[in-house]
Amino acid sequence: MTSEIYLLNQQIVELRAENASFMGENSVLSGENAKVKTENAEVKTENAKLRRAMEENTARPAKLEQSDKEKAELIAKLNCDIEESGRTRLLLMHRVYFLLKMFRRKPTHPCRNLS
């Protein structure tokens, strides 16, 4: 029985040593796990920033395209306004010419004074 107790005590000592080894390894792995979690959080933060930048860069060409379209529409409208102003000016000049002619004054032809 003494030899059994001795063997059991031997196993207890070996198991305690193995347990201490596992505890040390567990401590190391816990530290590594914490480091990986920190790195993972940093990567997720960087990914979120990059996603926002991608969304902004995707939206930018659409905004520029819309702005270009609005500019083109405004230029077309201004060109129409300029044409209309020219026609109105020419019409007024013809009316003035006609009125001057009616009152027998010597008019200058409106087409010669278009500048």
Biopython code that builds the backbone (N, CA, C, O; Angstrom):
import numpy as np
from Bio.PDB.StructureBuilder import StructureBuilder

atoms = [
    (1, "MET", "N", (0.811, -1.179, 0.000)),
    (1, "MET", "CA", (0.000, 0.000, 0.000)),
    (1, "MET", "C", (0.859, 1.249, 0.000)),
    (1, "MET", "O", (0.511, 2.261, -0.608)),
    (2, "THR", "N", (1.974, 1.167, 0.682)),
    (2, "THR", "CA", (2.894, 2.292, 0.724)),
    (2, "THR", "C", (3.405, 2.606, -0.668)),
    (2, "THR", "O", (3.557, 3.771, -1.035)),
    (3, "SER", "N", (3.668, 1.566, -1.438)),
    (3, "SER", "CA", (4.153, 1.791, -2.800)),
    (3, "SER", "C", (3.058, 2.423, -3.665)),
    (3, "SER", "O", (3.349, 3.228, -4.550)),
    (4, "GLU", "N", (1.801, 2.055, -3.405)),
    (4, "GLU", "CA", (0.693, 2.675, -4.142)),
    (4, "GLU", "C", (0.579, 4.143, -3.794)),
    (4, "GLU", "O", (0.377, 4.979, -4.675)),
    (5, "ILE", "N", (0.705, 4.461, -2.530)),
    (5, "ILE", "CA", (0.631, 5.860, -2.088)),
    (5, "ILE", "C", (1.800, 6.637, -2.695)),
    (5, "ILE", "O", (1.652, 7.778, -3.132)),
    (6, "TYR", "N", (2.952, 5.994, -2.708)),
    (6, "TYR", "CA", (4.125, 6.656, -3.269)),
    (6, "TYR", "C", (3.904, 6.929, -4.761)),
    (6, "TYR", "O", (4.212, 8.019, -5.242)),
    (7, "LEU", "N", (3.373, 5.948, -5.494)),
    (7, "LEU", "CA", (3.101, 6.111, -6.925)),
    (7, "LEU", "C", (2.046, 7.196, -7.157)),
    (7, "LEU", "O", (2.170, 8.009, -8.073)),
    (8, "LEU", "N", (1.019, 7.196, -6.326)),
    (8, "LEU", "CA", (-0.022, 8.225, -6.455)),
    (8, "LEU", "C", (0.552, 9.614, -6.173)),
    (8, "LEU", "O", (0.220, 10.573, -6.869)),
    (9, "ASN", "N", (1.403, 9.726, -5.167)),
    (9, "ASN", "CA", (2.053, 11.008, -4.870)),
    (9, "ASN", "C", (2.937, 11.434, -6.042)),
    (9, "ASN", "O", (3.006, 12.617, -6.374)),
    (10, "GLN", "N", (3.613, 10.466, -6.667)),
    (10, "GLN", "CA", (4.453, 10.742, -7.834)),
    (10, "GLN", "C", (3.591, 11.289, -8.965)),
    (10, "GLN", "O", (3.963, 12.267, -9.614)),
    (11, "GLN", "N", (2.444, 10.665, -9.204)),
    (11, "GLN", "CA", (1.545, 11.120, -10.261)),
    (11, "GLN", "C", (1.003, 12.520, -9.957)),
    (11, "GLN", "O", (0.872, 13.356, -10.851)),
    (12, "ILE", "N", (0.693, 12.757, -8.686)),
    (12, "ILE", "CA", (0.203, 14.081, -8.289)),
    (12, "ILE", "C", (1.267, 15.135, -8.578)),
    (12, "ILE", "O", (0.957, 16.204, -9.105)),
    (13, "VAL", "N", (2.505, 14.841, -8.239)),
    (13, "VAL", "CA", (3.609, 15.787, -8.488)),
    (13, "VAL", "C", (3.761, 16.028, -9.989)),
    (13, "VAL", "O", (3.929, 17.169, -10.420)),
    (14, "GLU", "N", (3.702, 14.959, -10.784)),
    (14, "GLU", "CA", (3.829, 15.092, -12.240)),
    (14, "GLU", "C", (2.659, 15.890, -12.820)),
    (14, "GLU", "O", (2.843, 16.749, -13.682)),
    (15, "LEU", "N", (1.457, 15.591, -12.332)),
    (15, "LEU", "CA", (0.276, 16.315, -12.821)),
    (15, "LEU", "C", (0.328, 17.797, -12.438)),
    (15, "LEU", "O", (-0.084, 18.659, -13.215)),
    (16, "ARG", "N", (0.835, 18.085, -11.241)),
    (16, "ARG", "CA", (0.965, 19.489, -10.830)),
    (16, "ARG", "C", (1.995, 20.210, -11.710)),
    (16, "ARG", "O", (1.804, 21.371, -12.075)),
    (17, "ALA", "N", (3.068, 19.523, -12.040)),
    (17, "ALA", "CA", (4.087, 20.115, -12.907)),
    (17, "ALA", "C", (3.509, 20.365, -14.303)),
    (17, "ALA", "O", (3.729, 21.416, -14.905)),
    (18, "GLU", "N", (2.764, 19.370, -14.802)),
    (18, "GLU", "CA", (2.125, 19.514, -16.108)),
    (18, "GLU", "C", (1.100, 20.641, -16.080)),
    (18, "GLU", "O", (1.003, 21.423, -17.026)),
    (19, "ASN", "N", (0.338, 20.722, -14.996)),
    (19, "ASN", "CA", (-0.653, 21.787, -14.831)),
    (19, "ASN", "C", (0.031, 23.162, -14.821)),
    (19, "ASN", "O", (-0.455, 24.109, -15.439)),
    (20, "ALA", "N", (1.165, 23.259, -14.112)),
    (20, "ALA", "CA", (1.911, 24.520, -14.067)),
    (20, "ALA", "C", (2.392, 24.897, -15.464)),
    (20, "ALA", "O", (2.368, 26.067, -15.843)),
    (21, "SER", "N", (2.829, 23.897, -16.225)),
    (21, "SER", "CA", (3.270, 24.137, -17.599)),
    (21, "SER", "C", (2.108, 24.646, -18.453)),
    (21, "SER", "O", (2.254, 25.600, -19.217)),
    (22, "PHE", "N", (0.948, 23.991, -18.310)),
    (22, "PHE", "CA", (-0.244, 24.425, -19.046)),
    (22, "PHE", "C", (-0.679, 25.832, -18.642)),
    (22, "PHE", "O", (-1.099, 26.625, -19.484)),
    (23, "MET", "N", (-0.577, 26.133, -17.349)),
    (23, "MET", "CA", (-0.950, 27.467, -16.866)),
    (23, "MET", "C", (-0.032, 28.522, -17.497)),
    (23, "MET", "O", (-0.493, 29.589, -17.903)),
    (24, "GLY", "N", (1.266, 28.217, -17.575)),
    (24, "GLY", "CA", (2.209, 29.151, -18.202)),
    (24, "GLY", "C", (1.906, 29.336, -19.682)),
    (24, "GLY", "O", (1.916, 30.455, -20.195)),
    (25, "GLU", "N", (1.637, 28.228, -20.359)),
    (25, "GLU", "CA", (1.294, 28.281, -21.781)),
    (25, "GLU", "C", (-0.007, 29.047, -21.988)),
    (25, "GLU", "O", (-0.128, 29.834, -22.926)),
    (26, "ASN", "N", (-0.979, 28.814, -21.109)),
    (26, "ASN", "CA", (-2.258, 29.514, -21.175)),
    (26, "ASN", "C", (-2.055, 31.021, -21.010)),
    (26, "ASN", "O", (-2.694, 31.820, -21.695)),
    (27, "SER", "N", (-1.172, 31.394, -20.108)),
    (27, "SER", "CA", (-0.875, 32.806, -19.880)),
    (27, "SER", "C", (-0.281, 33.437, -21.139)),
    (27, "SER", "O", (-0.663, 34.543, -21.523)),
    (28, "VAL", "N", (0.659, 32.726, -21.783)),
    (28, "VAL", "CA", (1.275, 33.225, -23.021)),
    (28, "VAL", "C", (0.221, 33.363, -24.113)),
    (28, "VAL", "O", (0.157, 34.379, -24.805)),
    (29, "LEU", "N", (-0.608, 32.322, -24.260)),
    (29, "LEU", "CA", (-1.643, 32.350, -25.293)),
    (29, "LEU", "C", (-2.681, 33.438, -25.026)),
    (29, "LEU", "O", (-3.186, 34.052, -25.966)),
    (30, "SER", "N", (-2.999, 33.680, -23.772)),
    (30, "SER", "CA", (-3.935, 34.760, -23.436)),
    (30, "SER", "C", (-3.369, 36.112, -23.851)),
    (30, "SER", "O", (-4.092, 36.965, -24.366)),
    (31, "GLY", "N", (-2.073, 36.303, -23.623)),
    (31, "GLY", "CA", (-1.416, 37.547, -24.047)),
    (31, "GLY", "C", (-1.442, 37.708, -25.558)),
    (31, "GLY", "O", (-1.724, 38.791, -26.070)),
    (32, "GLU", "N", (-1.144, 36.614, -26.274)),
    (32, "GLU", "CA", (-1.183, 36.655, -27.737)),
    (32, "GLU", "C", (-2.600, 36.921, -28.232)),
    (32, "GLU", "O", (-2.798, 37.671, -29.188)),
    (33, "ASN", "N", (-3.581, 36.307, -27.581)),
    (33, "ASN", "CA", (-4.979, 36.499, -27.951)),
    (33, "ASN", "C", (-5.384, 37.968, -27.784)),
    (33, "ASN", "O", (-6.063, 38.530, -28.643)),
    (34, "ALA", "N", (-4.970, 38.575, -26.689)),
    (34, "ALA", "CA", (-5.281, 39.990, -26.451)),
    (34, "ALA", "C", (-4.640, 40.861, -27.534)),
    (34, "ALA", "O", (-5.248, 41.819, -28.012)),
    (35, "LYS", "N", (-3.404, 40.516, -27.915)),
    (35, "LYS", "CA", (-2.708, 41.276, -28.955)),
    (35, "LYS", "C", (-3.442, 41.148, -30.290)),
    (35, "LYS", "O", (-3.616, 42.136, -31.003)),
    (36, "VAL", "N", (-3.869, 39.933, -30.624)),
    (36, "VAL", "CA", (-4.599, 39.703, -31.875)),
    (36, "VAL", "C", (-5.926, 40.466, -31.866)),
    (36, "VAL", "O", (-6.318, 41.032, -32.886)),
    (37, "LYS", "N", (-6.616, 40.485, -30.728)),
    (37, "LYS", "CA", (-7.880, 41.226, -30.637)),
    (37, "LYS", "C", (-7.657, 42.721, -30.857)),
    (37, "LYS", "O", (-8.457, 43.382, -31.520)),
    (38, "THR", "N", (-6.566, 43.250, -30.298)),
    (38, "THR", "CA", (-6.235, 44.667, -30.487)),
    (38, "THR", "C", (-5.953, 44.956, -31.955)),
    (38, "THR", "O", (-6.460, 45.931, -32.510)),
    (39, "GLU", "N", (-5.137, 44.102, -32.585)),
    (39, "GLU", "CA", (-4.834, 44.278, -34.006)),
    (39, "GLU", "C", (-6.100, 44.176, -34.847)),
    (39, "GLU", "O", (-6.273, 44.932, -35.804)),
    (40, "ASN", "N", (-6.980, 43.252, -34.500)),
    (40, "ASN", "CA", (-8.234, 43.077, -35.220)),
    (40, "ASN", "C", (-9.090, 44.339, -35.127)),
    (40, "ASN", "O", (-9.684, 44.761, -36.119)),
    (41, "ALA", "N", (-9.156, 44.935, -33.953)),
    (41, "ALA", "CA", (-9.922, 46.175, -33.776)),
    (41, "ALA", "C", (-9.333, 47.294, -34.629)),
    (41, "ALA", "O", (-10.070, 48.076, -35.230)),
    (42, "GLU", "N", (-7.994, 47.370, -34.682)),
    (42, "GLU", "CA", (-7.335, 48.390, -35.503)),
    (42, "GLU", "C", (-7.637, 48.179, -36.982)),
    (42, "GLU", "O", (-7.891, 49.136, -37.713)),
    (43, "VAL", "N", (-7.608, 46.923, -37.419)),
    (43, "VAL", "CA", (-7.899, 46.607, -38.821)),
    (43, "VAL", "C", (-9.345, 46.963, -39.154)),
    (43, "VAL", "O", (-9.620, 47.507, -40.223)),
    (44, "LYS", "N", (-10.269, 46.658, -38.246)),
    (44, "LYS", "CA", (-11.676, 46.997, -38.482)),
    (44, "LYS", "C", (-11.863, 48.508, -38.586)),
    (44, "LYS", "O", (-12.635, 48.981, -39.420)),
    (45, "THR", "N", (-11.166, 49.263, -37.749)),
    (45, "THR", "CA", (-11.242, 50.726, -37.806)),
    (45, "THR", "C", (-10.712, 51.232, -39.141)),
    (45, "THR", "O", (-11.327, 52.091, -39.774)),
    (46, "GLU", "N", (-9.578, 50.702, -39.565)),
    (46, "GLU", "CA", (-8.990, 51.110, -40.850)),
    (46, "GLU", "C", (-9.913, 50.733, -42.005)),
    (46, "GLU", "O", (-10.070, 51.508, -42.948)),
    (47, "ASN", "N", (-10.528, 49.546, -41.940)),
    (47, "ASN", "CA", (-11.472, 49.125, -42.978)),
    (47, "ASN", "C", (-12.655, 50.082, -43.064)),
    (47, "ASN", "O", (-13.098, 50.431, -44.158)),
    (48, "ALA", "N", (-13.162, 50.502, -41.920)),
    (48, "ALA", "CA", (-14.288, 51.443, -41.908)),
    (48, "ALA", "C", (-13.891, 52.762, -42.569)),
    (48, "ALA", "O", (-14.664, 53.328, -43.342)),
    (49, "LYS", "N", (-12.684, 53.253, -42.267)),
    (49, "LYS", "CA", (-12.200, 54.497, -42.891)),
    (49, "LYS", "C", (-12.093, 54.325, -44.403)),
    (49, "LYS", "O", (-12.509, 55.198, -45.165)),
    (50, "LEU", "N", (-11.534, 53.194, -44.832)),
    (50, "LEU", "CA", (-11.370, 52.950, -46.264)),
    (50, "LEU", "C", (-12.717, 52.810, -46.968)),
    (50, "LEU", "O", (-12.873, 53.267, -48.101)),
    (51, "ARG", "N", (-13.684, 52.187, -46.312)),
    (51, "ARG", "CA", (-15.026, 52.073, -46.906)),
    (51, "ARG", "C", (-15.649, 53.451, -47.108)),
    (51, "ARG", "O", (-16.233, 53.733, -48.154)),
    (52, "ARG", "N", (-15.514, 54.317, -46.078)),
    (52, "ARG", "CA", (-16.050, 55.679, -46.209)),
    (52, "ARG", "C", (-15.368, 56.414, -47.361)),
    (52, "ARG", "O", (-16.026, 57.105, -48.140)),
    (53, "ALA", "N", (-14.046, 56.262, -47.466)),
    (53, "ALA", "CA", (-13.308, 56.922, -48.550)),
    (53, "ALA", "C", (-13.762, 56.394, -49.909)),
    (53, "ALA", "O", (-13.907, 57.162, -50.860)),
    (54, "MET", "N", (-13.984, 55.087, -49.998)),
    (54, "MET", "CA", (-14.460, 54.503, -51.253)),
    (54, "MET", "C", (-15.834, 55.049, -51.620)),
    (54, "MET", "O", (-16.082, 55.372, -52.782)),
    (55, "GLU", "N", (-16.727, 55.154, -50.641)),
    (55, "GLU", "CA", (-18.063, 55.691, -50.905)),
    (55, "GLU", "C", (-17.977, 57.135, -51.391)),
    (55, "GLU", "O", (-18.676, 57.525, -52.326)),
    (56, "GLU", "N", (-17.115, 57.927, -50.749)),
    (56, "GLU", "CA", (-16.948, 59.320, -51.165)),
    (56, "GLU", "C", (-16.385, 59.394, -52.579)),
    (56, "GLU", "O", (-16.836, 60.201, -53.391)),
    (57, "ASN", "N", (-15.399, 58.549, -52.869)),
    (57, "ASN", "CA", (-14.793, 58.559, -54.203)),
    (57, "ASN", "C", (-15.750, 58.043, -55.262)),
    (57, "ASN", "O", (-15.663, 58.448, -56.421)),
    (58, "THR", "N", (-16.655, 57.160, -54.887)),
    (58, "THR", "CA", (-17.655, 56.670, -55.823)),
    (58, "THR", "C", (-18.691, 57.751, -56.092)),
    (58, "THR", "O", (-19.157, 57.897, -57.223)),
    (59, "ALA", "N", (-19.055, 58.507, -55.065)),
    (59, "ALA", "CA", (-20.069, 59.552, -55.215)),
    (59, "ALA", "C", (-19.522, 60.776, -55.944)),
    (59, "ALA", "O", (-20.278, 61.482, -56.612)),
    (60, "ARG", "N", (-18.226, 61.037, -55.827)),
    (60, "ARG", "CA", (-17.633, 62.253, -56.415)),
    (60, "ARG", "C", (-17.842, 62.349, -57.930)),
    (60, "ARG", "O", (-18.270, 63.407, -58.392)),
    (61, "PRO", "N", (-17.564, 61.301, -58.742)),
    (61, "PRO", "CA", (-17.787, 61.433, -60.189)),
    (61, "PRO", "C", (-19.249, 61.718, -60.528)),
    (61, "PRO", "O", (-19.533, 62.468, -61.461)),
    (62, "ALA", "N", (-20.169, 61.128, -59.781)),
    (62, "ALA", "CA", (-21.584, 61.390, -60.036)),
    (62, "ALA", "C", (-21.909, 62.857, -59.769)),
    (62, "ALA", "O", (-22.649, 63.481, -60.529)),
    (63, "LYS", "N", (-21.353, 63.406, -58.685)),
    (63, "LYS", "CA", (-21.578, 64.823, -58.382)),
    (63, "LYS", "C", (-20.972, 65.704, -59.468)),
    (63, "LYS", "O", (-21.588, 66.678, -59.899)),
    (64, "LEU", "N", (-19.755, 65.358, -59.911)),
    (64, "LEU", "CA", (-19.106, 66.141, -60.961)),
    (64, "LEU", "C", (-19.888, 66.060, -62.265)),
    (64, "LEU", "O", (-20.034, 67.055, -62.975)),
    (65, "GLU", "N", (-20.388, 64.873, -62.572)),
    (65, "GLU", "CA", (-21.175, 64.686, -63.785)),
    (65, "GLU", "C", (-22.446, 65.525, -63.719)),
    (65, "GLU", "O", (-22.825, 66.157, -64.704)),
    (66, "GLN", "N", (-23.104, 65.532, -62.563)),
    (66, "GLN", "CA", (-24.312, 66.333, -62.382)),
    (66, "GLN", "C", (-23.978, 67.812, -62.524)),
    (66, "GLN", "O", (-24.725, 68.566, -63.146)),
    (67, "SER", "N", (-22.852, 68.224, -61.944)),
    (67, "SER", "CA", (-22.424, 69.619, -62.027)),
    (67, "SER", "C", (-22.140, 69.998, -63.482)),
    (67, "SER", "O", (-22.529, 71.078, -63.926)),
    (68, "ASP", "N", (-21.465, 69.117, -64.227)),
    (68, "ASP", "CA", (-21.187, 69.381, -65.639)),
    (68, "ASP", "C", (-22.482, 69.497, -66.434)),
    (68, "ASP", "O", (-22.605, 70.352, -67.312)),
    (69, "LYS", "N", (-23.439, 68.642, -66.127)),
    (69, "LYS", "CA", (-24.731, 68.682, -66.815)),
    (69, "LYS", "C", (-25.434, 70.007, -66.530)),
    (69, "LYS", "O", (-25.980, 70.632, -67.439)),
    (70, "GLU", "N", (-25.420, 70.434, -65.268)),
    (70, "GLU", "CA", (-26.052, 71.700, -64.907)),
    (70, "GLU", "C", (-25.360, 72.868, -65.600)),
    (70, "GLU", "O", (-26.024, 73.801, -66.053)),
    (71, "LYS", "N", (-24.029, 72.824, -65.684)),
    (71, "LYS", "CA", (-23.288, 73.887, -66.374)),
    (71, "LYS", "C", (-23.659, 73.926, -67.852)),
    (71, "LYS", "O", (-23.873, 75.001, -68.412)),
    (72, "ALA", "N", (-23.736, 72.761, -68.482)),
    (72, "ALA", "CA", (-24.086, 72.702, -69.901)),
    (72, "ALA", "C", (-25.486, 73.260, -70.133)),
    (72, "ALA", "O", (-25.715, 73.986, -71.100)),
    (73, "GLU", "N", (-26.424, 72.922, -69.246)),
    (73, "GLU", "CA", (-27.785, 73.449, -69.373)),
    (73, "GLU", "C", (-27.800, 74.965, -69.208)),
    (73, "GLU", "O", (-28.504, 75.663, -69.938)),
    (74, "LEU", "N", (-27.030, 75.472, -68.260)),
    (74, "LEU", "CA", (-26.960, 76.911, -68.035)),
    (74, "LEU", "C", (-26.339, 77.622, -69.235)),
    (74, "LEU", "O", (-26.817, 78.680, -69.644)),
    (75, "ILE", "N", (-25.279, 77.048, -69.798)),
    (75, "ILE", "CA", (-24.645, 77.640, -70.980)),
    (75, "ILE", "C", (-25.625, 77.668, -72.147)),
    (75, "ILE", "O", (-25.714, 78.667, -72.861)),
    (76, "ALA", "N", (-26.362, 76.573, -72.344)),
    (76, "ALA", "CA", (-27.348, 76.526, -73.425)),
    (76, "ALA", "C", (-28.420, 77.594, -73.222)),
    (76, "ALA", "O", (-28.824, 78.262, -74.174)),
    (77, "LYS", "N", (-28.878, 77.753, -71.984)),
    (77, "LYS", "CA", (-29.897, 78.772, -71.688)),
    (77, "LYS", "C", (-29.345, 80.169, -71.944)),
    (77, "LYS", "O", (-30.029, 81.014, -72.521)),
    (78, "LEU", "N", (-28.107, 80.411, -71.514)),
    (78, "LEU", "CA", (-27.496, 81.723, -71.747)),
    (78, "LEU", "C", (-27.324, 81.992, -73.238)),
    (78, "LEU", "O", (-27.538, 83.115, -73.694)),
    (79, "ASN", "N", (-26.940, 80.977, -73.995)),
    (79, "ASN", "CA", (-26.818, 81.144, -75.445)),
    (79, "ASN", "C", (-28.164, 81.491, -76.067)),
    (79, "ASN", "O", (-28.238, 82.342, -76.954)),
    (80, "CYS", "N", (-29.227, 80.838, -75.608)),
    (80, "CYS", "CA", (-30.575, 81.165, -76.097)),
    (80, "CYS", "C", (-30.944, 82.598, -75.726)),
    (80, "CYS", "O", (-31.514, 83.331, -76.535)),
    (81, "ASP", "N", (-30.617, 82.987, -74.505)),
    (81, "ASP", "CA", (-30.907, 84.359, -74.070)),
    (81, "ASP", "C", (-30.147, 85.372, -74.922)),
    (81, "ASP", "O", (-30.686, 86.419, -75.281)),
    (82, "ILE", "N", (-28.893, 85.057, -75.244)),
    (82, "ILE", "CA", (-28.090, 85.957, -76.082)),
    (82, "ILE", "C", (-28.707, 86.073, -77.469)),
    (82, "ILE", "O", (-28.812, 87.171, -78.016)),
    (83, "GLU", "N", (-29.117, 84.939, -78.041)),
    (83, "GLU", "CA", (-29.765, 84.962, -79.355)),
    (83, "GLU", "C", (-31.039, 85.789, -79.312)),
    (83, "GLU", "O", (-31.296, 86.605, -80.196)),
    (84, "GLU", "N", (-31.833, 85.567, -78.272)),
    (84, "GLU", "CA", (-33.091, 86.309, -78.125)),
    (84, "GLU", "C", (-32.814, 87.804, -77.985)),
    (84, "GLU", "O", (-33.520, 88.627, -78.568)),
    (85, "SER", "N", (-31.786, 88.152, -77.211)),
    (85, "SER", "CA", (-31.422, 89.566, -77.047)),
    (85, "SER", "C", (-31.002, 90.160, -78.381)),
    (85, "SER", "O", (-31.354, 91.296, -78.698)),
    (86, "GLY", "N", (-30.251, 89.397, -79.159)),
    (86, "GLY", "CA", (-29.823, 89.870, -80.482)),
    (86, "GLY", "C", (-31.004, 90.088, -81.400)),
    (86, "GLY", "O", (-31.066, 91.091, -82.111)),
    (87, "ARG", "N", (-31.946, 89.152, -81.390)),
    (87, "ARG", "CA", (-33.142, 89.303, -82.227)),
    (87, "ARG", "C", (-33.963, 90.500, -81.775)),
    (87, "ARG", "O", (-34.472, 91.256, -82.602)),
    (88, "THR", "N", (-34.094, 90.675, -80.462)),
    (88, "THR", "CA", (-34.854, 91.809, -79.928)),
    (88, "THR", "C", (-34.185, 93.118, -80.326)),
    (88, "THR", "O", (-34.858, 94.069, -80.723)),
    (89, "ARG", "N", (-32.865, 93.164, -80.219)),
    (89, "ARG", "CA", (-32.121, 94.380, -80.583)),
    (89, "ARG", "C", (-32.308, 94.690, -82.059)),
    (89, "ARG", "O", (-32.539, 95.838, -82.437)),
    (90, "LEU", "N", (-32.208, 93.656, -82.895)),
    (90, "LEU", "CA", (-32.380, 93.845, -84.332)),
    (90, "LEU", "C", (-33.790, 94.326, -84.646)),
    (90, "LEU", "O", (-33.972, 95.218, -85.473)),
    (91, "LEU", "N", (-34.782, 93.745, -83.996)),
    (91, "LEU", "CA", (-36.170, 94.158, -84.203)),
    (91, "LEU", "C", (-36.360, 95.617, -83.802)),
    (91, "LEU", "O", (-37.006, 96.382, -84.518)),
    (92, "LEU", "N", (-35.797, 96.003, -82.657)),
    (92, "LEU", "CA", (-35.899, 97.401, -82.220)),
    (92, "LEU", "C", (-35.204, 98.339, -83.201)),
    (92, "LEU", "O", (-35.702, 99.426, -83.490)),
    (93, "MET", "N", (-34.054, 97.912, -83.708)),
    (93, "MET", "CA", (-33.342, 98.755, -84.668)),
    (93, "MET", "C", (-34.150, 98.931, -85.946)),
    (93, "MET", "O", (-34.178, 100.019, -86.521)),
    (94, "HIS", "N", (-34.810, 97.859, -86.394)),
    (94, "HIS", "CA", (-35.661, 97.962, -87.584)),
    (94, "HIS", "C", (-36.835, 98.893, -87.319)),
    (94, "HIS", "O", (-37.212, 99.666, -88.200)),
    (95, "ARG", "N", (-37.420, 98.836, -86.133)),
    (95, "ARG", "CA", (-38.538, 99.732, -85.804)),
    (95, "ARG", "C", (-38.079, 101.188, -85.776)),
    (95, "ARG", "O", (-38.765, 102.074, -86.286)),
    (96, "VAL", "N", (-36.911, 101.425, -85.174)),
    (96, "VAL", "CA", (-36.367, 102.792, -85.145)),
    (96, "VAL", "C", (-36.106, 103.274, -86.569)),
    (96, "VAL", "O", (-36.420, 104.415, -86.907)),
    (97, "TYR", "N", (-35.541, 102.421, -87.392)),
    (97, "TYR", "CA", (-35.278, 102.769, -88.788)),
    (97, "TYR", "C", (-36.578, 103.133, -89.492)),
    (97, "TYR", "O", (-36.649, 104.127, -90.215)),
    (98, "PHE", "N", (-37.612, 102.311, -89.270)),
    (98, "PHE", "CA", (-38.908, 102.561, -89.888)),
    (98, "PHE", "C", (-39.490, 103.891, -89.406)),
    (98, "PHE", "O", (-40.003, 104.673, -90.206)),
    (99, "LEU", "N", (-39.408, 104.147, -88.089)),
    (99, "LEU", "CA", (-39.942, 105.403, -87.545)),
    (99, "LEU", "C", (-39.169, 106.601, -88.082)),
    (99, "LEU", "O", (-39.770, 107.619, -88.426)),
    (100, "LEU", "N", (-37.876, 106.496, -88.156)),
    (100, "LEU", "CA", (-37.073, 107.593, -88.708)),
    (100, "LEU", "C", (-37.423, 107.837, -90.171)),
    (100, "LEU", "O", (-37.477, 108.978, -90.629)),
    (101, "LYS", "N", (-37.655, 106.765, -90.883)),
    (101, "LYS", "CA", (-38.028, 106.874, -92.290)),
    (101, "LYS", "C", (-39.392, 107.537, -92.423)),
    (101, "LYS", "O", (-39.626, 108.341, -93.325)),
    (102, "MET", "N", (-40.291, 107.179, -91.498)),
    (102, "MET", "CA", (-41.630, 107.779, -91.526)),
    (102, "MET", "C", (-41.551, 109.288, -91.316)),
    (102, "MET", "O", (-42.300, 110.041, -91.938)),
    (103, "PHE", "N", (-40.662, 109.725, -90.456)),
    (103, "PHE", "CA", (-40.547, 111.150, -90.161)),
    (103, "PHE", "C", (-39.544, 111.828, -91.085)),
    (103, "PHE", "O", (-39.137, 112.962, -90.828)),
    (104, "ARG", "N", (-39.147, 111.164, -92.135)),
    (104, "ARG", "CA", (-38.296, 111.682, -93.195)),
    (104, "ARG", "C", (-36.934, 112.156, -92.715)),
    (104, "ARG", "O", (-36.394, 113.144, -93.213)),
    (105, "ARG", "N", (-36.414, 111.476, -91.789)),
    (105, "ARG", "CA", (-35.038, 111.748, -91.394)),
    (105, "ARG", "C", (-34.147, 110.790, -92.150)),
    (105, "ARG", "O", (-34.599, 109.774, -92.679)),
    (106, "LYS", "N", (-32.895, 111.125, -92.190)),
    (106, "LYS", "CA", (-31.960, 110.249, -92.881)),
    (106, "LYS", "C", (-31.430, 109.215, -91.893)),
    (106, "LYS", "O", (-30.520, 109.511, -91.119)),
    (107, "PRO", "N", (-31.980, 108.029, -91.910)),
    (107, "PRO", "CA", (-31.486, 107.009, -90.984)),
    (107, "PRO", "C", (-30.268, 106.305, -91.562)),
    (107, "PRO", "O", (-30.039, 106.280, -92.772)),
    (108, "THR", "N", (-29.518, 105.750, -90.667)),
    (108, "THR", "CA", (-28.474, 104.832, -91.111)),
    (108, "THR", "C", (-29.065, 103.435, -90.991)),
    (108, "THR", "O", (-29.831, 103.144, -90.073)),
    (109, "HIS", "N", (-28.708, 102.612, -91.899)),
    (109, "HIS", "CA", (-29.295, 101.265, -91.904)),
    (109, "HIS", "C", (-28.885, 100.512, -90.639)),
    (109, "HIS", "O", (-27.706, 100.524, -90.284)),
    (110, "PRO", "N", (-29.841, 99.843, -89.935)),
    (110, "PRO", "CA", (-29.543, 99.176, -88.668)),
    (110, "PRO", "C", (-28.534, 98.045, -88.796)),
    (110, "PRO", "O", (-27.802, 97.754, -87.850)),
    (111, "CYS", "N", (-28.491, 97.425, -89.926)),
    (111, "CYS", "CA", (-27.562, 96.304, -90.083)),
    (111, "CYS", "C", (-26.119, 96.778, -90.143)),
    (111, "CYS", "O", (-25.203, 95.985, -89.921)),
    (112, "ARG", "N", (-25.901, 98.030, -90.431)),
    (112, "ARG", "CA", (-24.543, 98.567, -90.478)),
    (112, "ARG", "C", (-24.055, 98.961, -89.093)),
    (112, "ARG", "O", (-22.856, 99.155, -88.895)),
    (113, "ASN", "N", (-24.962, 99.084, -88.133)),
    (113, "ASN", "CA", (-24.602, 99.511, -86.777)),
    (113, "ASN", "C", (-24.795, 98.387, -85.757)),
    (113, "ASN", "O", (-25.149, 98.655, -84.609)),
    (114, "LEU", "N", (-24.576, 97.185, -86.141)),
    (114, "LEU", "CA", (-24.812, 96.055, -85.242)),
    (114, "LEU", "C", (-23.693, 95.850, -84.239)),
    (114, "LEU", "O", (-23.858, 95.061, -83.309)),
    (115, "SER", "N", (-22.607, 96.500, -84.380)),
    (115, "SER", "CA", (-21.481, 96.242, -83.488)),
    (115, "SER", "C", (-21.677, 96.683, -82.093)),
    (115, "SER", "O", (-20.786, 96.512, -81.261)),
]
sb = StructureBuilder()
sb.init_structure("model")
sb.init_model(0)
sb.init_chain("A")
sb.init_seg("    ")
for serial, (resi, resn, name, xyz) in enumerate(atoms, 1):
    if name == "N":
        sb.init_residue(resn, " ", resi, " ")
    sb.init_atom(name, np.array(xyz, "f"), 0.0, 1.0, " ", f" {name:<3s}", serial, name[0])
structure = sb.get_structure()
